[in-house]
């Protein structure tokens, strides 16, 4: 099952997915309502805040993030 088909079957997803053929190609149309997108953004913000709070409270998480997020210097 393709991701588009999975999304179309999930009722809790804020997107409406339609598949159709146009000119011999499969076209996937995705639409959503403003309120559903705002709800999705609020969930993402909430989850991001929880991650930030965890990183702030856990030294191991902070060390991992410092190591992972620090770019290597470019050498020319």
C-alpha positions in Angstrom: 0.0 0.0 0.0 1.4 3.4 -1.0 1.7 6.3 1.5 -1.1 8.1 -0.3 -3.4 5.1 0.1 -2.5 4.9 3.8 -3.2 8.6 4.4 -6.5 8.3 2.6 -7.6 5.5 5.0 -6.6 7.3 8.2 -9.5 9.3 9.4 -7.5 11.3 11.9 -5.2 12.7 9.3 -6.0 16.3 8.4 -5.5 15.8 4.7 -7.8 14.7 2.0 -6.0 12.6 -0.6 -7.4 11.9 -4.1 -5.8 9.9 -6.8 -6.6 10.2 -10.5 -5.1 9.7 -13.9 -4.2 12.7 -16.0 -2.4 12.4 -19.3 -1.2 8.8 -18.6 0.3 9.9 -15.2 -1.0 9.3 -11.7 -1.8 12.6 -9.9 -2.2 12.8 -6.2 -4.1 15.8 -4.9 -3.8 16.7 -1.2 -6.0 19.2 0.4 -6.8 20.2 4.0 -8.9 22.7 5.9 -7.4 25.7 7.8 -8.6 24.4 11.1 -7.1 21.0 10.6 -3.8 22.5 9.6 -3.8 24.7 12.7 -4.5 21.7 14.9 -1.6 19.8 13.2 0.7 22.8 13.8 -0.4 23.0 17.4 0.5 19.3 17.9 3.9 19.8 16.3 4.6 22.8 18.5 3.6 20.8 21.6 5.8 17.9 20.7 8.7 20.2 19.9 8.3 21.9 23.3 8.3 18.5 25.0 11.6 17.6 23.2 13.2 20.9 24.1 12.2 20.4 27.8 13.7 16.9 27.7 16.9 18.2 26.2 17.1 21.0 28.8 16.6 18.6 31.7 18.8 15.7 30.5 22.6 16.1 30.3 23.0 13.1 28.0 20.4 14.5 25.6 22.1 17.9 25.6 25.5 16.2 24.9 24.1 14.2 22.1 22.5 17.3 20.5 25.6 19.3 20.9 27.6 16.6 19.1 25.1 15.9 16.5 24.1 19.5 15.6 27.6 21.0 15.5 28.7 21.1 11.8 32.2 20.1 10.8 34.3 23.0 9.6 34.7 23.1 5.8 38.2 22.7 4.5 38.9 24.1 1.1 
